[in-house]
Amino acid sequence: MDRDTVLAAFDQEMRRDARADGPGARIERVGAVVRQVGGERGWNGVVWSDLDEATADAAIEAQVRHFGSAGLEFEWKLYAHDHPDDLGERLTAAGFTPEPTETLMVAAVQDLPTEVDLPEGVHLRTVTDAADVDLVADVHEQAFGTDASRLRHRLVAQLTHAPDTLRAVLAMAGEVPVCSARMEFHPGTRFASLWGGGTTKEWRGRGIYRALVAHRTRIAATHGYPYLQVDASDESRPILQRLGFTPLTTTTPYIHL
């Protein structure tokens, strides 16, 4: 896999030509900025910009004004190769707060393992309805320590209105959910994206995360997606690298409240 070629494809297909990530959301292109407006319960933010030192501050101000007038907090999703080089500093000066940096990683589906090896007593359960989504949200809150109310709303909306764009799965120890993960399809692109993969504390280190990556890889292959993409935390990055994912760049969410 040629890193520069794949990164250029990602920038074009997933950012410049971005599609709304769920029912009720819309993509807007304003000058050199591509943004999503998802409303109060959806994701709002800038996914792409083509700025320079002369245009950056005015573009930032325009986005703050736009989302602020609607009463929406939003994210400027900044990638390490975005311009100008000091865009992060400009965002901070404009009142944004950076969250932990993640690594954009991509793998060719054909190069990834697909054997699902689960611990004894653990089985997979496909997420199909709101009751399953409640279990996903509960695991997410246990694993990541963050509120999952928006995630719950989004997944129910996707299952109801756009089920073909989502595959979500639970790892169950008997009747107890111990890990959840999902994959989103992006029609018209070569990329499917992995999200979640959160495991409850007492079940970590047993290979469940790897098993759910393999499970989703199988599904991506059957749907003809050549690449899997993930924004990896520091904890998941080494696991994904061992599985065959390649780091392409880093991404930092800048949040404006």
C-alpha positions in Angstrom: 0.0 0.0 0.0 1.4 3.4 -1.1 0.9 5.7 1.9 0.8 9.0 -0.1 -1.6 7.6 -2.7 -4.0 6.3 -0.1 -3.8 9.4 2.0 -4.6 11.5 -1.1 -7.6 9.2 -1.8 -8.8 9.5 1.8 -8.6 13.3 1.6 -10.5 13.4 -1.6 -13.2 10.8 -1.0 -13.8 11.2 2.8 -13.1 14.9 3.3 -13.4 17.1 0.2 -16.3 15.0 -1.2 -17.6 14.1 2.3 -21.2 12.8 2.6 -23.4 13.3 5.6 -22.7 10.7 8.3 -26.3 10.1 9.3 -30.0 10.8 8.8 -30.9 14.5 9.2 -27.3 15.7 8.7 -26.2 17.7 5.7 -22.9 18.7 4.1 -22.3 22.3 3.3 -19.4 23.7 1.1 -18.6 27.3 1.8 -15.6 28.7 0.1 -12.6 26.6 1.1 -14.4 24.9 3.9 -16.5 21.6 3.9 -18.6 21.3 7.0 -21.3 19.0 8.4 -24.4 20.3 10.2 -25.9 17.6 12.3 -28.1 19.5 14.6 -28.4 19.3 18.4 -28.0 15.5 18.6 -25.7 14.9 15.7 -22.1 15.7 14.8 -21.3 19.2 13.8 -17.9 20.2 12.4 -15.4 21.0 9.7 -14.1 18.0 7.8 -12.0 19.7 5.2 -10.4 23.1 4.6 -8.0 24.5 2.0 -6.6 27.5 3.7 -3.5 29.6 3.9 -2.0 32.2 6.2 -4.1 35.0 4.5 -7.5 33.2 4.6 -7.4 31.0 7.8 -8.4 33.5 10.4 -11.4 34.7 8.4 -12.5 31.2 7.7 -12.3 30.2 11.4 -14.3 33.3 12.4 -17.0 32.5 9.8 -17.4 28.9 11.2 -17.6 30.1 14.8 -20.2 32.6 13.7 -22.2 30.1 11.7 -22.4 27.4 14.4 -22.7 29.9 17.2 -25.7 31.5 15.6 -27.4 28.1 15.6 -26.4 27.5 19.2 -24.3 24.4 18.3 -21.0 23.3 19.6 -18.8 22.0 16.8 -15.5 20.3 16.0 -12.8 21.3 13.6 -11.2 18.0 12.7 -7.6 19.0 12.0 -5.1 16.7 10.3 -1.4 17.1 10.7 -0.9 17.8 7.0 -3.6 20.5 6.8 -2.6 24.1 6.0 -1.5 26.5 7.2 1.1 24.8 9.4 -0.1 26.9 12.4 -3.8 26.2 12.0 -4.0 24.5 15.3 -2.5 27.5 17.1 -5.0 29.8 15.2 -7.9 27.6 16.3 -6.7 27.7 19.9 -6.5 31.5 19.8 -10.1 31.6 18.5 -11.4 29.7 21.5 -11.1 26.1 20.5 -9.9 23.4 22.8 -7.8 20.5 21.5 -8.8 17.0 22.5 -6.3 14.0 22.5 -4.7 13.4 19.1 -5.4 10.2 17.3 -3.7 8.4 14.4 -5.4 8.0 11.1 -4.6 4.4 10.1 -5.6 2.5 6.9 -5.3 -1.1 5.9 -6.0 -3.0 2.6 -8.8 -5.4 3.5 -7.1 -8.2 1.5 -4.1 -8.0 3.8 -5.9 -8.3 7.1 -6.6 -11.4 9.2 -10.2 -12.6 9.1 -10.1 -15.4 11.7 -12.5 -14.6 14.6 -10.8 -16.1 17.7 -12.9 -15.4 20.8 -12.3 -16.5 24.4 -14.3 -19.5 25.6 -17.8 -18.5 26.6 -17.9 -15.4 24.4 -20.0 -15.1 21.3 -20.9 -12.3 18.9 -24.3 -10.7 18.6 -25.4 -8.5 15.7 -27.0 -5.2 16.7 -30.4 -5.0 15.1 -32.7 -2.9 17.3 -32.9 -0.2 20.0 -32.5 -2.7 22.8 -29.2 -3.9 21.3 -28.1 -0.2 20.9 -28.7 0.3 24.6 -26.2 -2.5 25.3 -23.7 -0.8 22.9 -24.1 2.5 24.7 -23.7 0.8 28.1 -20.4 -0.9 27.0 -19.2 2.4 25.5 -19.7 4.3 28.7 -18.0 1.6 30.7 -15.1 1.3 28.3 -14.4 5.0 27.6 -16.0 6.7 30.6 -17.9 9.1 28.4 -21.6 9.8 28.0 -23.1 7.8 25.1 -26.5 9.5 24.7 -25.6 11.0 21.3 -24.2 7.7 20.2 -27.4 5.9 21.2 -29.5 8.4 19.3 -27.3 8.2 16.2 -27.2 4.4 16.0 -31.0 4.1 16.4 -31.5 6.6 13.7 -29.1 4.8 11.4 -30.7 1.4 12.0 -34.1 2.9 11.4 -33.4 5.1 8.3 -30.1 4.0 6.8 -29.4 0.4 8.0 -27.2 -0.4 4.9 -24.6 2.1 6.1 -24.0 0.5 9.5 -22.8 -2.8 10.9 -22.6 -3.0 14.7 -21.7 -6.0 16.9 -21.6 -6.9 20.5 -19.3 -9.5 22.2 -21.3 -11.3 24.8 -20.1 -13.3 27.8 -23.3 -15.3 28.2 -25.9 -12.5 28.5 -23.4 -9.8 29.5 -22.1 -7.4 26.9 -18.3 -7.0 27.2 -17.2 -5.3 24.0 -19.0 -3.3 21.3 -17.8 -2.2 17.9 -19.2 -0.8 14.7 -18.3 -0.3 11.0 -19.7 2.4 8.8 -19.9 2.1 5.0 -19.3 5.1 2.9 -21.0 4.6 -0.5 -19.2 6.0 -3.4 -15.8 5.7 -1.7 -13.2 2.9 -1.3 -13.3 3.2 2.5 -15.2 1.6 5.3 -14.5 2.9 8.8 -14.1 1.2 12.1 -15.4 2.8 15.3 -15.8 1.8 18.9 -14.0 -1.4 19.8 -14.4 -0.6 23.5 -14.0 -3.5 25.9 -15.0 -3.5 29.6 -12.1 -3.4 32.0 -12.3 -7.0 33.3 -12.3 -8.4 29.7 -9.3 -6.5 28.2 -6.3 -8.4 27.1 -8.1 -11.5 25.9 -8.1 -10.8 22.2 -11.7 -9.6 21.9 -10.8 -6.3 20.2 -8.7 -8.2 17.6 -11.6 -10.6 17.0 -14.0 -7.8 16.3 -11.6 -6.2 13.8 -11.4 -9.6 12.0 -15.2 -9.9 12.1 -15.7 -6.5 10.5 -12.9 -7.1 8.0 -14.9 -10.1 6.7 -18.0 -8.0 6.3 -16.0 -5.2 4.5 -14.6 -7.8 2.1 -18.1 -9.1 1.2 -19.2 -5.6 0.5 -16.3 -4.9 -1.8 -14.5 -2.2 0.2 -10.8 -2.3 -0.5 -9.7 -0.2 2.5 -10.5 0.0 6.2 -9.9 3.2 8.1 -9.8 4.0 11.8 -8.9 6.9 14.0 -6.8 5.1 16.5 -6.1 6.0 20.1 -2.7 5.4 21.6 -4.0 2.2 23.1 -5.4 0.7 19.9 -2.7 1.9 17.6 -0.1 -0.9 18.4 -2.7 -3.6 18.1 -3.8 -2.3 14.7 -0.3 -2.0 13.5 0.4 -5.6 14.4 -2.8 -6.6 12.4 -1.5 -4.7 9.3 -2.8 -1.1 9.6 -0.5 1.7 8.4 -0.3 5.1 10.1 -0.9 7.8 7.5 -1.1 11.0 9.6 -2.6 12.2 12.9 -5.9 14.0 13.6 -6.8 16.3 16.4 -10.4 17.4 17.3 -10.6 21.0 18.2 -13.8 21.7 20.0 -15.7 25.0 20.2 -18.4 25.2 22.7 
